[in-house]
Amino acid sequence: MNNRLLGCGLFVLALCAGCAHKAYEGEEKPSEAVAVINDSYTGSLRWDRASITAVDDKRWEWSEWSMPEQVEVLPGDHKVSIYCWHGFGPSHSAGLLGRVGSVDFNAQAGHDYQVFCGIDNGRYVRWITDLTTGEIVGGKSK
C-alpha cells in the first residue's frame, strides 16, 4: 500500500516538473504577446544548472524535483529568482548544493529567455540570455 502511494506521489511530481507556469493575471495570451523564461535543465545531472523559483515575487509550490521548466511573462521589467545548483557527484558528498538569488531584466514579447548559473571566484553568478538574439539581458555571466 505504501509503495502505491509513493508511486502515485512521484508520478504527480513528475507531471508538475514539465509544467509551464503563467506569471501574470487574467486570461492566457497568445505566444506572440508573452515572453517565455526557460530553466537550464537538460534532463541530465549537470554540474551547473539554474531553476526558476519565482518571478516578480510570485512563487509556486515546488521542491527540488518539481520547479517549473518554463514561465510565461508579459513584456516589461521583471525580477526572476533563480536557484543555482552546483555539484552532484563524488566530489560533493552533500549532493546538490545551491543558493537563490535574483536577476532583473526587461522581457520582450515573442522572445524566449533562459536562466543560467555558474561559479566565479567561489561565488554564484546568475544571468539571463535572450535566446532570440543570443545576448545576455540581465545579471552577470562568469
C-alpha positions as CSV (number, residue, x, y, z in Angstrom):
1,M,0.0,0.0,0.0
2,N,2.8,2.5,0.9
3,N,4.6,1.7,-2.3
4,R,1.4,2.6,-4.3
5,L,1.1,5.9,-2.5
6,L,4.8,6.7,-3.1
7,G,4.5,5.7,-6.7
8,C,1.4,7.9,-7.2
9,G,3.1,10.8,-5.5
10,L,6.2,10.5,-7.6
11,F,4.0,10.4,-10.8
12,V,2.3,13.6,-9.8
13,L,5.6,15.3,-9.1
14,A,6.9,14.2,-12.5
15,L,3.9,15.6,-14.2
16,C,4.4,19.0,-12.5
17,A,8.1,19.1,-13.4
18,G,7.3,19.8,-17.0
19,C,4.5,22.3,-16.4
20,A,4.8,25.8,-17.9
21,H,3.6,28.5,-15.4
22,K,1.9,31.8,-16.1
23,A,3.3,34.7,-14.1
24,Y,0.5,37.1,-14.9
25,E,-3.1,37.5,-14.0
26,G,-6.1,37.1,-16.4
27,E,-6.7,35.0,-19.5
28,E,-3.9,33.2,-21.3
29,K,-2.3,35.3,-24.0
30,P,-1.1,34.1,-27.4
31,S,2.6,33.2,-27.7
32,E,3.5,36.4,-29.7
33,A,2.1,38.5,-26.8
34,V,4.2,36.9,-24.0
35,A,7.9,36.1,-23.2
36,V,8.9,32.7,-22.1
37,I,11.6,32.1,-19.5
38,N,13.2,28.7,-19.5
39,D,15.3,27.0,-16.9
40,S,18.7,25.4,-17.9
41,Y,17.8,21.8,-17.0
42,T,18.6,19.4,-19.8
43,G,17.4,16.1,-18.2
44,S,20.9,15.1,-17.1
45,L,22.7,15.6,-13.8
46,R,24.9,18.6,-14.7
47,W,27.5,20.4,-12.6
48,D,25.9,23.8,-13.0
49,R,22.3,24.5,-13.7
50,A,19.6,27.0,-12.9
51,S,16.0,26.7,-11.9
52,I,13.3,29.3,-11.7
53,T,11.8,29.7,-8.2
54,A,9.8,32.9,-8.6
55,V,9.0,35.8,-11.0
56,D,8.2,39.2,-9.5
57,D,8.0,37.5,-6.1
58,K,5.3,35.1,-7.3
59,R,6.3,31.7,-6.1
60,W,5.0,28.3,-7.0
61,E,4.7,25.2,-4.9
62,W,7.9,23.4,-5.6
63,S,10.6,21.1,-4.4
64,E,14.0,20.3,-5.8
65,W,12.3,17.9,-8.1
66,S,9.4,20.0,-9.4
67,M,10.3,23.5,-10.3
68,P,8.7,25.0,-13.4
69,E,10.7,24.4,-16.6
70,Q,9.1,27.4,-18.3
71,V,7.4,30.6,-17.1
72,E,5.3,32.9,-19.3
73,V,5.5,36.6,-18.5
74,L,4.1,39.8,-20.1
75,P,6.5,42.2,-21.7
76,G,8.3,44.6,-19.4
77,D,10.6,44.7,-16.4
78,H,10.8,41.5,-14.2
79,K,12.7,40.1,-11.3
80,V,13.5,36.4,-11.7
81,S,14.6,34.4,-8.6
82,I,17.0,31.7,-9.7
83,Y,18.1,28.6,-7.7
84,C,21.7,27.7,-8.6
85,W,22.6,24.0,-8.5
86,H,26.2,23.0,-8.3
87,G,27.7,19.6,-7.8
88,F,26.3,16.2,-7.9
89,G,29.0,13.6,-7.8
90,P,31.8,12.0,-5.8
91,S,33.5,15.3,-5.0
92,H,30.3,16.7,-3.4
93,S,29.2,14.3,-0.7
94,A,26.2,16.6,0.1
95,G,24.8,16.1,-3.4
96,L,23.0,19.1,-4.9
97,L,24.0,22.3,-3.3
98,G,22.6,25.7,-4.2
99,R,21.6,29.2,-3.4
100,V,18.8,31.5,-4.5
101,G,19.4,34.9,-6.0
102,S,17.6,37.2,-8.4
103,V,18.2,38.9,-11.7
104,D,16.3,41.9,-13.2
105,F,15.7,42.1,-16.9
106,N,13.3,43.6,-19.5
107,A,11.2,40.9,-21.4
108,Q,10.2,41.5,-25.0
109,A,7.0,39.9,-26.4
110,G,7.6,36.9,-28.6
111,H,11.2,36.3,-27.2
112,D,12.5,33.2,-25.4
113,Y,14.9,33.5,-22.5
114,Q,17.0,31.1,-20.5
115,V,18.4,31.4,-17.0
116,F,21.9,30.3,-16.2
117,C,24.2,29.9,-13.2
118,G,27.9,29.5,-12.7
119,I,30.6,30.0,-10.1
120,D,33.0,32.8,-10.4
121,N,35.7,33.2,-7.7
122,G,33.8,31.0,-5.3
123,R,30.5,32.9,-5.7
124,Y,27.4,32.0,-7.5
125,V,26.6,34.2,-10.6
126,R,23.3,34.3,-12.4
127,W,22.3,35.6,-15.8
128,I,19.5,35.6,-18.3
129,T,20.2,35.1,-22.1
130,D,17.7,36.2,-24.8
131,L,17.6,33.0,-26.9
132,T,16.1,35.1,-29.8
133,T,19.2,37.4,-30.0
134,G,21.8,35.5,-28.1
135,E,22.5,38.5,-25.8
136,I,22.8,38.5,-22.1
137,V,20.0,40.7,-20.9
138,G,20.3,40.5,-17.2
139,G,22.8,39.5,-14.5
140,K,26.5,38.7,-14.9
141,S,28.0,35.6,-16.5
142,K,31.1,34.0,-15.3
